[in-house]
């Protein structure tokens, strides 16, 4: 009787072990399937041509899209590409067209020879979108740029859109997408974090939301993005009918007690840290690095910036919430660890 009992126990143990050995790999495969790979893209600003391209050269294996920033508008409401933009676009296409998707970003900045430029001009957008004929003129202008510079994709980064112009803006995106599709040119759209995400956006374009500018020229010291800001943003963008990529900002700012605020790249911030022999801290609410120091006149300076660890924390935060496409603003002045981190993605 004892032998029979022992035999039954052994049989049950063997069956359980076999069952677990089958179940474990299945669960492991499901876990890998659910954890999608991070997809990184990056903007290259035309005013930092050399260092931006060097950064991309050092991190290109981890990049999907390369976005050349960008094209502006002249006094005739026509697209304007500076010599620096044309040169950067040309270099980027020569070096990366075979391996990456190269996109030209259009920005609603109004640039004229005889007057100060206007950034994110709402009145310009009103003129461009006001009726079907004005929208078509603008689309024709975009198609001329596409043909002249042979770009793979166009990105619309139009900000401060007036509420009354939103329906016309949506029509513009629909019409532009239709025209670009005929030429097999992709359309990408950048949206501000304040965009009303309950507005129905057309299918086809790929959308990106800016997840930064919590602190900057307009505020006191702090990080460009915080985890509470990201949480609120994700709640808002889940109202959208489209899946959005998340854009994070590299670098940071230096605030001086007397009121002056200066933008810094990551490299500039680290050089200042080493020069002043300040102590580097990590903010728990944002993952950003920060430090303070006194200058020769005993004036306090406070620096906040994103380094590799910050970017990794931000991307991990949104990935946990199933947002796996990230765009970085911007190349140029990225630290070696950040470049390595991008390259390994």
Secondary structure, DSSP 8 states (H G I E B T S, - for coil): -HHHHHHHHHHHHHHHHHHHHHHHHHHHHHHHHHS---EEEEEEEGGGHHHHHHHHHHHGGGEEEEEEEEEEE-TTS-EE--HHHHHHHHHHHHHHTTTSEEEEEEEEEE--SSS--BSS-HHHHHHHHSSHHHHHHHHHHHHHHHHHHT-SEEEEE--S--GGGHHHHHHHHHHHHHHHHHTT-EEEEEE-TTS-TTS---SSSEEEEE---SSSTTSSS--S--HHHHHHHHHHHTTSSS-EEEEEE-EEEEEETTS-EEEE-HHHHHHHHHHHT---EE-TTT--EEEEEE-TT--EEEEEEE-HHHHHHHHHHHHTTT--EEEEEEESS--HHHHHHHHT-
